[in-house]
């Protein structure tokens, strides 16, 4: 008997490696990719470590290229 999970894989997480650097990602997806809480994500934004882009008054995103650069900088110990 096979047990199936009710959870589906977030397509943003599953396809992050294939996204162009100009793709926009929502904050909750960024937090998941970084394995941090949404509060920690916003602290990184407030400290200037992550740059966000406002698409509309109520829609904040981060570019995939900026997120990749942040991840690479963290791996390098910066």
N, CA, C, O and CB atoms as a CASP TS submission, in Angstrom:
PFRMAT TS
TARGET T0000
AUTHOR 0000-0000-0000
METHOD Language model
MODEL 1
PARENT N/A
ATOM      1  N   UNK     1       0.837  -1.174   0.000  1.00  0.00           N
ATOM      2  CA  UNK     1       0.000   0.000   0.000  1.00  0.00           C
ATOM      3  C   UNK     1       0.885   1.240   0.000  1.00  0.00           C
ATOM      4  O   UNK     1       1.832   1.326   0.781  1.00  0.00           O
ATOM      5  CB  UNK     1      -0.954  -0.004   1.210  1.00  0.00           C
ATOM      6  N   UNK     2       0.585   2.194  -0.864  1.00  0.00           N
ATOM      7  CA  UNK     2       1.337   3.435  -0.980  1.00  0.00           C
ATOM      8  C   UNK     2       0.589   4.553  -0.275  1.00  0.00           C
ATOM      9  O   UNK     2      -0.611   4.744  -0.473  1.00  0.00           O
ATOM     10  CB  UNK     2       1.583   3.793  -2.459  1.00  0.00           C
ATOM     11  N   UNK     3       1.328   5.295   0.559  1.00  0.00           N
ATOM     12  CA  UNK     3       0.734   6.429   1.246  1.00  0.00           C
ATOM     13  C   UNK     3       1.069   7.681   0.464  1.00  0.00           C
ATOM     14  O   UNK     3       2.236   7.944   0.172  1.00  0.00           O
ATOM     15  CB  UNK     3       1.234   6.533   2.715  1.00  0.00           C
ATOM     16  N   UNK     4       0.048   8.456   0.123  1.00  0.00           N
ATOM     17  CA  UNK     4       0.271   9.694  -0.612  1.00  0.00           C
ATOM     18  C   UNK     4       0.127  10.873   0.328  1.00  0.00           C
ATOM     19  O   UNK     4      -0.755  10.899   1.187  1.00  0.00           O
ATOM     20  CB  UNK     4      -0.708   9.819  -1.795  1.00  0.00           C
ATOM     21  N   UNK     5       0.996  11.839   0.156  1.00  0.00           N
ATOM     22  CA  UNK     5       0.951  13.043   0.964  1.00  0.00           C
ATOM     23  C   UNK     5      -0.053  14.017   0.371  1.00  0.00           C
ATOM     24  O   UNK     5      -0.200  14.105  -0.848  1.00  0.00           O
ATOM     25  CB  UNK     5       2.343  13.688   1.063  1.00  0.00           C
ATOM     26  N   UNK     6      -0.740  14.744   1.232  1.00  0.00           N
ATOM     27  CA  UNK     6      -1.669  15.762   0.773  1.00  0.00           C
ATOM     28  C   UNK     6      -0.955  17.042   0.375  1.00  0.00           C
ATOM     29  O   UNK     6      -1.534  17.904  -0.285  1.00  0.00           O
ATOM     30  CB  UNK     6      -2.690  16.054   1.844  1.00  0.00           C
ATOM     31  N   UNK     7       0.294  17.164   0.775  1.00  0.00           N
ATOM     32  CA  UNK     7       1.043  18.368   0.445  1.00  0.00           C
ATOM     33  C   UNK     7       1.589  18.264  -0.974  1.00  0.00           C
ATOM     34  O   UNK     7       2.121  17.230  -1.377  1.00  0.00           O
ATOM     35  CB  UNK     7       2.188  18.593   1.452  1.00  0.00           C
ATOM     36  N   UNK     8       1.448  19.349  -1.718  1.00  0.00           N
ATOM     37  CA  UNK     8       2.050  19.389  -3.040  1.00  0.00           C
ATOM     38  C   UNK     8       3.303  20.258  -2.953  1.00  0.00           C
ATOM     39  O   UNK     8       3.412  21.123  -2.084  1.00  0.00           O
ATOM     40  CB  UNK     8       1.042  19.937  -4.115  1.00  0.00           C
ATOM     41  N   UNK     9       4.212  20.026  -3.833  1.00  0.00           N
ATOM     42  CA  UNK     9       5.461  20.782  -3.852  1.00  0.00           C
ATOM     43  C   UNK     9       5.192  22.149  -4.463  1.00  0.00           C
ATOM     44  O   UNK     9       4.574  22.261  -5.522  1.00  0.00           O
ATOM     45  CB  UNK     9       6.569  20.025  -4.647  1.00  0.00           C
ATOM     46  N   UNK    10       5.662  23.180  -3.781  1.00  0.00           N
ATOM     47  CA  UNK    10       5.520  24.547  -4.267  1.00  0.00           C
ATOM     48  C   UNK    10       6.268  24.661  -5.594  1.00  0.00           C
ATOM     49  O   UNK    10       7.465  24.377  -5.632  1.00  0.00           O
ATOM     50  CB  UNK    10       6.059  25.583  -3.220  1.00  0.00           C
ATOM     51  N   UNK    11       5.610  25.064  -6.685  1.00  0.00           N
ATOM     52  CA  UNK    11       6.275  25.144  -7.976  1.00  0.00           C
ATOM     53  C   UNK    11       7.433  26.138  -8.011  1.00  0.00           C
ATOM     54  O   UNK    11       8.387  25.947  -8.765  1.00  0.00           O
ATOM     55  CB  UNK    11       5.281  25.509  -9.021  1.00  0.00           C
ATOM     56  N   UNK    12       7.360  27.187  -7.211  1.00  0.00           N
ATOM     57  CA  UNK    12       8.469  28.151  -7.159  1.00  0.00           C
ATOM     58  C   UNK    12       9.706  27.479  -6.595  1.00  0.00           C
ATOM     59  O   UNK    12      10.807  27.665  -7.113  1.00  0.00           O
ATOM     60  CB  UNK    12       8.094  29.388  -6.306  1.00  0.00           C
ATOM     61  N   UNK    13       9.536  26.709  -5.549  1.00  0.00           N
ATOM     62  CA  UNK    13      10.660  26.012  -4.933  1.00  0.00           C
ATOM     63  C   UNK    13      11.198  24.946  -5.886  1.00  0.00           C
ATOM     64  O   UNK    13      12.410  24.814  -6.059  1.00  0.00           O
ATOM     65  CB  UNK    13      10.237  25.376  -3.588  1.00  0.00           C
ATOM     66  N   UNK    14      10.302  24.196  -6.493  1.00  0.00           N
ATOM     67  CA  UNK    14      10.705  23.110  -7.376  1.00  0.00           C
ATOM     68  C   UNK    14      11.435  23.621  -8.615  1.00  0.00           C
ATOM     69  O   UNK    14      12.319  22.938  -9.132  1.00  0.00           O
ATOM     70  CB  UNK    14       9.492  22.301  -7.788  1.00  0.00           C
ATOM     71  N   UNK    15      11.077  24.811  -9.099  1.00  0.00           N
ATOM     72  CA  UNK    15      11.648  25.326 -10.350  1.00  0.00           C
ATOM     73  C   UNK    15      12.617  26.482 -10.163  1.00  0.00           C
ATOM     74  O   UNK    15      12.978  27.133 -11.143  1.00  0.00           O
ATOM     75  CB  UNK    15      10.550  25.763 -11.256  1.00  0.00           C
ATOM     76  N   UNK    16      13.050  26.758  -8.944  1.00  0.00           N
ATOM     77  CA  UNK    16      13.910  27.908  -8.686  1.00  0.00           C
ATOM     78  C   UNK    16      15.190  27.877  -9.532  1.00  0.00           C
ATOM     79  O   UNK    16      15.610  28.912 -10.049  1.00  0.00           O
ATOM     80  CB  UNK    16      14.268  27.961  -7.210  1.00  0.00           C
ATOM     81  N   UNK    17      15.804  26.713  -9.674  1.00  0.00           N
ATOM     82  CA  UNK    17      17.057  26.609 -10.440  1.00  0.00           C
ATOM     83  C   UNK    17      16.859  26.957 -11.914  1.00  0.00           C
ATOM     84  O   UNK    17      17.796  27.406 -12.573  1.00  0.00           O
ATOM     85  CB  UNK    17      17.633  25.197 -10.319  1.00  0.00           C
ATOM     86  N   UNK    18      15.668  26.757 -12.428  1.00  0.00           N
ATOM     87  CA  UNK    18      15.394  27.013 -13.841  1.00  0.00           C
ATOM     88  C   UNK    18      14.830  28.409 -14.107  1.00  0.00           C
ATOM     89  O   UNK    18      14.655  28.793 -15.264  1.00  0.00           O
ATOM     90  CB  UNK    18      14.435  25.981 -14.362  1.00  0.00           C
ATOM     91  N   UNK    19      14.544  29.168 -13.055  1.00  0.00           N
ATOM     92  CA  UNK    19      13.964  30.510 -13.233  1.00  0.00           C
ATOM     93  C   UNK    19      15.008  31.481 -13.767  1.00  0.00           C
ATOM     94  O   UNK    19      16.188  31.392 -13.426  1.00  0.00           O
ATOM     95  CB  UNK    19      13.386  31.036 -11.900  1.00  0.00           C
ATOM     96  N   UNK    20      14.561  32.408 -14.606  1.00  0.00           N
ATOM     97  CA  UNK    20      15.476  33.443 -15.076  1.00  0.00           C
ATOM     98  C   UNK    20      15.757  34.404 -13.924  1.00  0.00           C
ATOM     99  O   UNK    20      14.968  34.500 -12.985  1.00  0.00           O
ATOM    100  CB  UNK    20      14.886  34.202 -16.307  1.00  0.00           C
ATOM    101  N   UNK    21      16.879  35.112 -13.997  1.00  0.00           N
ATOM    102  CA  UNK    21      17.236  36.054 -12.942  1.00  0.00           C
ATOM    103  C   UNK    21      16.242  37.194 -12.820  1.00  0.00           C
ATOM    104  O   UNK    21      16.171  37.831 -11.769  1.00  0.00           O
ATOM    105  CB  UNK    21      18.610  36.610 -13.191  1.00  0.00           C
ATOM    106  N   UNK    22      15.478  37.469 -13.858  1.00  0.00           N
ATOM    107  CA  UNK    22      14.501  38.551 -13.841  1.00  0.00           C
ATOM    108  C   UNK    22      13.123  38.118 -13.348  1.00  0.00           C
ATOM    109  O   UNK    22      12.205  38.936 -13.301  1.00  0.00           O
ATOM    110  CB  UNK    22      14.377  39.134 -15.212  1.00  0.00           C
ATOM    111  N   UNK    23      12.965  36.854 -12.982  1.00  0.00           N
ATOM    112  CA  UNK    23      11.692  36.369 -12.446  1.00  0.00           C
ATOM    113  C   UNK    23      11.469  36.962 -11.063  1.00  0.00           C
ATOM    114  O   UNK    23      12.418  37.187 -10.312  1.00  0.00           O
ATOM    115  CB  UNK    23      11.665  34.817 -12.386  1.00  0.00           C
ATOM    116  N   UNK    24      10.206  37.213 -10.733  1.00  0.00           N
ATOM    117  CA  UNK    24       9.865  37.752  -9.427  1.00  0.00           C
ATOM    118  C   UNK    24       9.320  36.657  -8.526  1.00  0.00           C
ATOM    119  O   UNK    24       8.547  35.805  -8.964  1.00  0.00           O
ATOM    120  CB  UNK    24       8.849  38.885  -9.560  1.00  0.00           C
ATOM    121  N   UNK    25       9.734  36.687  -7.256  1.00  0.00           N
ATOM    122  CA  UNK    25       9.326  35.685  -6.272  1.00  0.00           C
ATOM    123  C   UNK    25       8.698  36.413  -5.089  1.00  0.00           C
ATOM    124  O   UNK    25       9.203  37.449  -4.659  1.00  0.00           O
ATOM    125  CB  UNK    25      10.541  34.801  -5.812  1.00  0.00           C
ATOM    126  N   UNK    26       7.612  35.881  -4.569  1.00  0.00           N
ATOM    127  CA  UNK    26       6.930  36.481  -3.421  1.00  0.00           C
ATOM    128  C   UNK    26       7.711  36.210  -2.133  1.00  0.00           C
ATOM    129  O   UNK    26       8.445  35.225  -2.056  1.00  0.00           O
ATOM    130  CB  UNK    26       5.488  35.934  -3.300  1.00  0.00           C
ATOM    131  N   UNK    27       7.563  37.063  -1.133  1.00  0.00           N
ATOM    132  CA  UNK    27       8.304  36.912   0.125  1.00  0.00           C
ATOM    133  C   UNK    27       8.137  35.558   0.812  1.00  0.00           C
ATOM    134  O   UNK    27       9.114  35.012   1.324  1.00  0.00           O
ATOM    135  CB  UNK    27       7.883  37.976   1.066  1.00  0.00           C
ATOM    136  N   UNK    28       6.925  35.005   0.835  1.00  0.00           N
ATOM    137  CA  UNK    28       6.740  33.710   1.499  1.00  0.00           C
ATOM    138  C   UNK    28       7.519  32.600   0.797  1.00  0.00           C
ATOM    139  O   UNK    28       8.041  31.696   1.450  1.00  0.00           O
ATOM    140  CB  UNK    28       5.255  33.349   1.547  1.00  0.00           C
ATOM    141  N   UNK    29       7.597  32.668  -0.527  1.00  0.00           N
ATOM    142  CA  UNK    29       8.369  31.679  -1.278  1.00  0.00           C
ATOM    143  C   UNK    29       9.868  31.863  -1.023  1.00  0.00           C
ATOM    144  O   UNK    29      10.606  30.884  -0.910  1.00  0.00           O
ATOM    145  CB  UNK    29       8.064  31.789  -2.789  1.00  0.00           C
ATOM    146  N   UNK    30      10.309  33.106  -0.934  1.00  0.00           N
ATOM    147  CA  UNK    30      11.721  33.386  -0.617  1.00  0.00           C
ATOM    148  C   UNK    30      12.085  32.827   0.749  1.00  0.00           C
ATOM    149  O   UNK    30      13.139  32.215   0.921  1.00  0.00           O
ATOM    150  CB  UNK    30      11.999  34.905  -0.655  1.00  0.00           C
ATOM    151  N   UNK    31      11.208  33.043   1.713  1.00  0.00           N
ATOM    152  CA  UNK    31      11.459  32.529   3.061  1.00  0.00           C
ATOM    153  C   UNK    31      11.569  31.006   3.037  1.00  0.00           C
ATOM    154  O   UNK    31      12.434  30.432   3.700  1.00  0.00           O
ATOM    155  CB  UNK    31      10.339  32.970   4.030  1.00  0.00           C
ATOM    156  N   UNK    32      10.701  30.359   2.279  1.00  0.00           N
ATOM    157  CA  UNK    32      10.776  28.901   2.164  1.00  0.00           C
ATOM    158  C   UNK    32      12.081  28.464   1.517  1.00  0.00           C
ATOM    159  O   UNK    32      12.718  27.517   1.978  1.00  0.00           O
ATOM    160  CB  UNK    32       9.592  28.368   1.359  1.00  0.00           C
ATOM    161  N   UNK    33      12.483  29.148   0.451  1.00  0.00           N
ATOM    162  CA  UNK    33      13.726  28.796  -0.233  1.00  0.00           C
ATOM    163  C   UNK    33      14.938  28.953   0.684  1.00  0.00           C
ATOM    164  O   UNK    33      15.893  28.180   0.604  1.00  0.00           O
ATOM    165  CB  UNK    33      13.903  29.658  -1.479  1.00  0.00           C
ATOM    166  N   UNK    34      14.888  29.958   1.550  1.00  0.00           N
ATOM    167  CA  UNK    34      16.003  30.214   2.468  1.00  0.00           C
ATOM    168  C   UNK    34      15.885  29.425   3.768  1.00  0.00           C
ATOM    169  O   UNK    34      16.796  29.447   4.595  1.00  0.00           O
ATOM    170  CB  UNK    34      16.085  31.694   2.782  1.00  0.00           C
ATOM    171  N   UNK    35      14.773  28.734   3.950  1.00  0.00           N
ATOM    172  CA  UNK    35      14.485  27.988   5.185  1.00  0.00           C
ATOM    173  C   UNK    35      14.523  28.904   6.405  1.00  0.00           C
ATOM    174  O   UNK    35      15.133  28.580   7.424  1.00  0.00           O
ATOM    175  CB  UNK    35      15.490  26.835   5.365  1.00  0.00           C
ATOM    176  N   UNK    36      13.862  30.053   6.280  1.00  0.00           N
ATOM    177  CA  UNK    36      13.765  31.019   7.367  1.00  0.00           C
ATOM    178  C   UNK    36      12.294  31.403   7.542  1.00  0.00           C
ATOM    179  O   UNK    36      11.457  31.098   6.692  1.00  0.00           O
ATOM    180  CB  UNK    36      14.650  32.283   7.083  1.00  0.00           C
ATOM    181  N   UNK    37      11.999  32.067   8.643  1.00  0.00           N
ATOM    182  CA  UNK    37      10.631  32.537   8.857  1.00  0.00           C
ATOM    183  C   UNK    37      10.392  33.791   8.029  1.00  0.00           C
ATOM    184  O   UNK    37      11.335  34.424   7.555  1.00  0.00           O
ATOM    185  CB  UNK    37      10.365  32.815  10.361  1.00  0.00           C
ATOM    186  N   UNK    38       9.133  34.138   7.862  1.00  0.00           N
ATOM    187  CA  UNK    38       8.796  35.348   7.124  1.00  0.00           C
ATOM    188  C   UNK    38       9.281  36.576   7.899  1.00  0.00           C
ATOM    189  O   UNK    38       9.654  37.580   7.292  1.00  0.00           O
ATOM    190  CB  UNK    38       7.267  35.428   6.868  1.00  0.00           C
ATOM    191  N   UNK    39       9.278  36.505   9.229  1.00  0.00           N
ATOM    192  CA  UNK    39       9.792  37.617  10.040  1.00  0.00           C
ATOM    193  C   UNK    39      11.287  37.830   9.793  1.00  0.00           C
ATOM    194  O   UNK    39      11.746  38.967   9.687  1.00  0.00           O
ATOM    195  CB  UNK    39       9.535  37.354  11.540  1.00  0.00           C
ATOM    196  N   UNK    40      12.035  36.742   9.703  1.00  0.00           N
ATOM    197  CA  UNK    40      13.470  36.852   9.422  1.00  0.00           C
ATOM    198  C   UNK    40      13.691  37.403   8.020  1.00  0.00           C
ATOM    199  O   UNK    40      14.609  38.195   7.803  1.00  0.00           O
ATOM    200  CB  UNK    40      14.165  35.481   9.573  1.00  0.00           C
ATOM    201  N   UNK    41      12.859  36.993   7.067  1.00  0.00           N
ATOM    202  CA  UNK    41      12.955  37.552   5.723  1.00  0.00           C
ATOM    203  C   UNK    41      12.825  39.069   5.775  1.00  0.00           C
ATOM    204  O   UNK    41      13.638  39.783   5.189  1.00  0.00           O
ATOM    205  CB  UNK    41      11.874  36.950   4.803  1.00  0.00           C
ATOM    206  N   UNK    42      11.799  39.568   6.480  1.00  0.00           N
ATOM    207  CA  UNK    42      11.587  41.016   6.542  1.00  0.00           C
ATOM    208  C   UNK    42      12.709  41.723   7.301  1.00  0.00           C
ATOM    209  O   UNK    42      13.005  42.884   7.018  1.00  0.00           O
ATOM    210  CB  UNK    42      10.245  41.323   7.202  1.00  0.00           C
ATOM    211  N   UNK    43      13.341  41.035   8.264  1.00  0.00           N
ATOM    212  CA  UNK    43      14.511  41.631   8.945  1.00  0.00           C
ATOM    213  C   UNK    43      15.675  41.773   7.970  1.00  0.00           C
ATOM    214  O   UNK    43      16.404  42.763   8.022  1.00  0.00           O
ATOM    215  CB  UNK    43      14.940  40.766  10.166  1.00  0.00           C
ATOM    216  N   UNK    44      15.859  40.799   7.085  1.00  0.00           N
ATOM    217  CA  UNK    44      16.911  40.887   6.067  1.00  0.00           C
ATOM    218  C   UNK    44      16.635  42.036   5.105  1.00  0.00           C
ATOM    219  O   UNK    44      17.557  42.725   4.670  1.00  0.00           O
ATOM    220  CB  UNK    44      17.026  39.562   5.291  1.00  0.00           C
ATOM    221  N   UNK    45      15.376  42.236   4.780  1.00  0.00           N
ATOM    222  CA  UNK    45      14.999  43.359   3.911  1.00  0.00           C
ATOM    223  C   UNK    45      15.276  44.683   4.625  1.00  0.00           C
ATOM    224  O   UNK    45      15.859  45.597   4.043  1.00  0.00           O
ATOM    225  CB  UNK    45      13.499  43.265   3.504  1.00  0.00           C
ATOM    226  N   UNK    46      14.855  44.779   5.887  1.00  0.00           N
ATOM    227  CA  UNK    46      15.035  46.018   6.656  1.00  0.00           C
ATOM    228  C   UNK    46      16.512  46.363   6.843  1.00  0.00           C
ATOM    229  O   UNK    46      16.876  47.538   6.898  1.00  0.00           O
ATOM    230  CB  UNK    46      14.360  45.893   8.023  1.00  0.00           C
ATOM    231  N   UNK    47      17.358  45.341   6.938  1.00  0.00           N
ATOM    232  CA  UNK    47      18.791  45.582   7.123  1.00  0.00           C
ATOM    233  C   UNK    47      19.509  45.876   5.804  1.00  0.00           C
ATOM    234  O   UNK    47      20.698  46.193   5.799  1.00  0.00           O
ATOM    235  CB  UNK    47      19.435  44.381   7.795  1.00  0.00           C
ATOM    236  N   UNK    48      18.784  45.770   4.688  1.00  0.00           N
ATOM    237  CA  UNK    48      19.372  46.062   3.389  1.00  0.00           C
ATOM    238  C   UNK    48      20.081  44.885   2.738  1.00  0.00           C
ATOM    239  O   UNK    48      20.715  45.046   1.696  1.00  0.00           O
ATOM    240  CB  UNK    48      20.325  47.179   3.527  1.00  0.00           C
ATOM    241  N   UNK    49      19.983  43.714   3.332  1.00  0.00           N
ATOM    242  CA  UNK    49      20.648  42.533   2.773  1.00  0.00           C
ATOM    243  C   UNK    49      19.889  41.931   1.597  1.00  0.00           C
ATOM    244  O   UNK    49      20.484  41.268   0.748  1.00  0.00           O
ATOM    245  CB  UNK    49      20.822  41.484   3.846  1.00  0.00           C
ATOM    246  N   UNK    50      18.586  42.158   1.543  1.00  0.00           N
ATOM    247  CA  UNK    50      17.757  41.723   0.424  1.00  0.00           C
ATOM    248  C   UNK    50      17.001  42.932  -0.113  1.00  0.00           C
ATOM    249  O   UNK    50      16.463  43.731   0.653  1.00  0.00           O
ATOM    250  CB  UNK    50      16.770  40.590   0.855  1.00  0.00           C
ATOM    251  N   UNK    51      16.967  43.055  -1.421  1.00  0.00           N
ATOM    252  CA  UNK    51      16.278  44.163  -2.058  1.00  0.00           C
ATOM    253  C   UNK    51      14.956  43.672  -2.629  1.00  0.00           C
ATOM    254  O   UNK    51      14.913  42.692  -3.374  1.00  0.00           O
ATOM    255  CB  UNK    51      17.153  44.797  -3.162  1.00  0.00           C
ATOM    256  N   UNK    52      13.881  44.361  -2.273  1.00  0.00           N
ATOM    257  CA  UNK    52      12.570  43.988  -2.789  1.00  0.00           C
ATOM    258  C   UNK    52      12.133  44.965  -3.872  1.00  0.00           C
ATOM    259  O   UNK    52      12.694  46.050  -4.027  1.00  0.00           O
ATOM    260  CB  UNK    52      11.534  43.944  -1.657  1.00  0.00           C
ATOM    261  N   UNK    53      11.127  44.550  -4.607  1.00  0.00           N
ATOM    262  CA  UNK    53      10.537  45.366  -5.674  1.00  0.00           C
ATOM    263  C   UNK    53       9.033  45.388  -5.466  1.00  0.00           C
ATOM    264  O   UNK    53       8.414  44.343  -5.260  1.00  0.00           O
ATOM    265  CB  UNK    53      10.904  44.810  -7.101  1.00  0.00           C
ATOM    266  N   UNK    54       8.454  46.557  -5.519  1.00  0.00           N
ATOM    267  CA  UNK    54       7.001  46.699  -5.400  1.00  0.00           C
ATOM    268  C   UNK    54       6.397  46.639  -6.805  1.00  0.00           C
ATOM    269  O   UNK    54       6.652  47.514  -7.632  1.00  0.00           O
ATOM    270  CB  UNK    54       6.614  48.045  -4.673  1.00  0.00           C
ATOM    271  N   UNK    55       5.601  45.609  -7.068  1.00  0.00           N
ATOM    272  CA  UNK    55       4.916  45.515  -8.355  1.00  0.00           C
ATOM    273  C   UNK    55       3.648  46.354  -8.336  1.00  0.00           C
ATOM    274  O   UNK    55       3.301  47.004  -9.322  1.00  0.00           O
ATOM    275  CB  UNK    55       4.583  44.049  -8.691  1.00  0.00           C
ATOM    276  N   UNK    56       2.966  46.331  -7.205  1.00  0.00           N
ATOM    277  CA  UNK    56       1.804  47.180  -6.986  1.00  0.00           C
ATOM    278  C   UNK    56       1.880  47.639  -5.531  1.00  0.00           C
ATOM    279  O   UNK    56       2.810  47.284  -4.807  1.00  0.00           O
ATOM    280  CB  UNK    56       0.442  46.418  -7.298  1.00  0.00           C
ATOM    281  N   UNK    57       0.907  48.422  -5.117  1.00  0.00           N
ATOM    282  CA  UNK    57       0.890  48.900  -3.738  1.00  0.00           C
ATOM    283  C   UNK    57       0.898  47.750  -2.734  1.00  0.00           C
ATOM    284  O   UNK    57       1.465  47.872  -1.649  1.00  0.00           O
ATOM    285  CB  UNK    57      -0.328  49.775  -3.507  1.00  0.00           C
ATOM    286  N   UNK    58       0.271  46.642  -3.098  1.00  0.00           N
ATOM    287  CA  UNK    58       0.136  45.513  -2.166  1.00  0.00           C
ATOM    288  C   UNK    58       0.925  44.277  -2.583  1.00  0.00           C
ATOM    289  O   UNK    58       0.753  43.216  -1.984  1.00  0.00           O
ATOM    290  CB  UNK    58      -1.314  45.144  -2.027  1.00  0.00           C
ATOM    291  N   UNK    59       1.778  44.385  -3.586  1.00  0.00           N
ATOM    292  CA  UNK    59       2.531  43.225  -4.061  1.00  0.00           C
ATOM    293  C   UNK    59       4.030  43.501  -4.022  1.00  0.00           C
ATOM    294  O   UNK    59       4.557  44.291  -4.805  1.00  0.00           O
ATOM    295  CB  UNK    59       2.099  42.850  -5.487  1.00  0.00           C
ATOM    296  N   UNK    60       4.696  42.833  -3.095  1.00  0.00           N
ATOM    297  CA  UNK    60       6.140  42.957  -2.951  1.00  0.00           C
ATOM    298  C   UNK    60       6.788  41.671  -3.452  1.00  0.00           C
ATOM    299  O   UNK    60       6.289  40.575  -3.196  1.00  0.00           O
ATOM    300  CB  UNK    60       6.539  43.248  -1.470  1.00  0.00           C
ATOM    301  N   UNK    61       7.896  41.812  -4.163  1.00  0.00           N
ATOM    302  CA  UNK    61       8.609  40.651  -4.696  1.00  0.00           C
ATOM    303  C   UNK    61      10.108  40.865  -4.551  1.00  0.00           C
ATOM    304  O   UNK    61      10.568  41.946  -4.184  1.00  0.00           O
ATOM    305  CB  UNK    61       8.236  40.402  -6.180  1.00  0.00           C
ATOM    306  N   UNK    62      10.849  39.821  -4.844  1.00  0.00           N
ATOM    307  CA  UNK    62      12.300  39.903  -4.942  1.00  0.00           C
ATOM    308  C   UNK    62      12.683  39.208  -6.245  1.00  0.00           C
ATOM    309  O   UNK    62      12.090  38.195  -6.614  1.00  0.00           O
ATOM    310  CB  UNK    62      13.018  39.246  -3.688  1.00  0.00           C
ATOM    311  N   UNK    63      13.675  39.757  -6.935  1.00  0.00           N
ATOM    312  CA  UNK    63      14.135  39.133  -8.185  1.00  0.00           C
ATOM    313  C   UNK    63      14.883  37.842  -7.867  1.00  0.00           C
ATOM    314  O   UNK    63      15.621  37.777  -6.885  1.00  0.00           O
ATOM    315  CB  UNK    63      15.048  40.107  -8.993  1.00  0.00           C
ATOM    316  N   UNK    64      14.698  36.833  -8.679  1.00  0.00           N
ATOM    317  CA  UNK    64      15.378  35.552  -8.476  1.00  0.00           C
ATOM    318  C   UNK    64      16.893  35.736  -8.495  1.00  0.00           C
ATOM    319  O   UNK    64      17.602  35.085  -7.727  1.00  0.00           O
ATOM    320  CB  UNK    64      14.952  34.537  -9.555  1.00  0.00           C
ATOM    321  N   UNK    65      17.400  36.613  -9.363  1.00  0.00           N
ATOM    322  CA  UNK    65      18.842  36.867  -9.427  1.00  0.00           C
ATOM    323  C   UNK    65      19.381  37.469  -8.144  1.00  0.00           C
ATOM    324  O   UNK    65      20.479  37.124  -7.707  1.00  0.00           O
ATOM    325  CB  UNK    65      19.159  37.785 -10.583  1.00  0.00           C
ATOM    326  N   UNK    66      18.608  38.376  -7.530  1.00  0.00           N
ATOM    327  CA  UNK    66      19.016  38.964  -6.250  1.00  0.00           C
ATOM    328  C   UNK    66      19.026  37.914  -5.147  1.00  0.00           C
ATOM    329  O   UNK    66      19.910  37.915  -4.290  1.00  0.00           O
ATOM    330  CB  UNK    66      18.082  40.119  -5.867  1.00  0.00           C
ATOM    331  N   UNK    67      18.050  37.026  -5.171  1.00  0.00           N
ATOM    332  CA  UNK    67      17.996  35.957  -4.172  1.00  0.00           C
ATOM    333  C   UNK    67      19.158  34.992  -4.360  1.00  0.00           C
ATOM    334  O   UNK    67      19.764  34.557  -3.380  1.00  0.00           O
ATOM    335  CB  UNK    67      16.659  35.202  -4.256  1.00  0.00           C
ATOM    336  N   UNK    68      19.476  34.654  -5.600  1.00  0.00           N
ATOM    337  CA  UNK    68      20.631  33.779  -5.863  1.00  0.00           C
ATOM    338  C   UNK    68      21.929  34.429  -5.383  1.00  0.00           C
ATOM    339  O   UNK    68      22.780  33.759  -4.799  1.00  0.00           O
ATOM    340  CB  UNK    68      20.731  33.452  -7.371  1.00  0.00           C
ATOM    341  N   UNK    69      22.081  35.736  -5.630  1.00  0.00           N
ATOM    342  CA  UNK    69      23.282  36.444  -5.191  1.00  0.00           C
ATOM    343  C   UNK    69      23.394  36.412  -3.666  1.00  0.00           C
ATOM    344  O   UNK    69      24.482  36.219  -3.124  1.00  0.00           O
ATOM    345  CB  UNK    69      23.266  37.902  -5.699  1.00  0.00           C
ATOM    346  N   UNK    70      22.270  36.600  -2.980  1.00  0.00           N
ATOM    347  CA  UNK    70      22.270  36.542  -1.524  1.00  0.00           C
ATOM    348  C   UNK    70      22.678  35.151  -1.043  1.00  0.00           C
ATOM    349  O   UNK    70      23.505  35.020  -0.140  1.00  0.00           O
ATOM    350  CB  UNK    70      20.885  36.916  -0.972  1.00  0.00           C
ATOM    351  N   UNK    71      22.099  34.118  -1.643  1.00  0.00           N
ATOM    352  CA  UNK    71      22.429  32.740  -1.262  1.00  0.00           C
ATOM    353  C   UNK    71      23.913  32.455  -1.479  1.00  0.00           C
ATOM    354  O   UNK    71      24.569  31.869  -0.618  1.00  0.00           O
ATOM    355  CB  UNK    71      21.577  31.739  -2.065  1.00  0.00           C
ATOM    356  N   UNK    72      24.439  32.870  -2.632  1.00  0.00           N
ATOM    357  CA  UNK    72      25.860  32.652  -2.916  1.00  0.00           C
ATOM    358  C   UNK    72      26.758  33.407  -1.951  1.00  0.00           C
ATOM    359  O   UNK    72      27.798  32.890  -1.541  1.00  0.00           O
ATOM    360  CB  UNK    72      26.180  33.069  -4.339  1.00  0.00           C
ATOM    361  N   UNK    73      26.370  34.631  -1.579  1.00  0.00           N
ATOM    362  CA  UNK    73      27.155  35.396  -0.613  1.00  0.00           C
ATOM    363  C   UNK    73      27.167  34.713   0.744  1.00  0.00           C
ATOM    364  O   UNK    73      28.181  34.725   1.442  1.00  0.00           O
ATOM    365  CB  UNK    73      26.606  36.814  -0.481  1.00  0.00           C
ATOM    366  N   UNK    74      26.028  34.111   1.122  1.00  0.00           N
ATOM    367  CA  UNK    74      25.955  33.400   2.404  1.00  0.00           C
ATOM    368  C   UNK    74      26.837  32.145   2.393  1.00  0.00           C
ATOM    369  O   UNK    74      27.446  31.799   3.406  1.00  0.00           O
ATOM    370  CB  UNK    74      24.494  33.015   2.719  1.00  0.00           C
ATOM    371  N   UNK    75      26.898  31.483   1.263  1.00  0.00           N
ATOM    372  CA  UNK    75      27.745  30.291   1.140  1.00  0.00           C
ATOM    373  C   UNK    75      29.224  30.664   1.235  1.00  0.00           C
ATOM    374  O   UNK    75      30.043  29.900   1.745  1.00  0.00           O
ATOM    375  CB  UNK    75      27.465  29.566  -0.191  1.00  0.00           C
ATOM    376  N   UNK    76      29.544  31.862   0.729  1.00  0.00           N
ATOM    377  CA  UNK    76      30.938  32.329   0.762  1.00  0.00           C
ATOM    378  C   UNK    76      31.352  32.889   2.104  1.00  0.00           C
ATOM    379  O   UNK    76      32.508  33.272   2.284  1.00  0.00           O
ATOM    380  CB  UNK    76      31.153  33.375  -0.287  1.00  0.00           C
ATOM    381  N   UNK    77      30.421  32.945   3.059  1.00  0.00           N
ATOM    382  CA  UNK    77      30.757  33.431   4.389  1.00  0.00           C
ATOM    383  C   UNK    77      30.737  34.949   4.501  1.00  0.00           C
ATOM    384  O   UNK    77      31.266  35.515   5.458  1.00  0.00           O
ATOM    385  CB  UNK    77      32.102  32.923   4.781  1.00  0.00           C
ATOM    386  N   UNK    78      30.120  35.608   3.511  1.00  0.00           N
ATOM    387  CA  UNK    78      30.068  37.070   3.546  1.00  0.00           C
ATOM    388  C   UNK    78      28.961  37.532   4.437  1.00  0.00           C
ATOM    389  O   UNK    78      28.757  38.735   4.596  1.00  0.00           O
ATOM    390  CB  UNK    78      29.886  37.647   2.154  1.00  0.00           C
TER
END
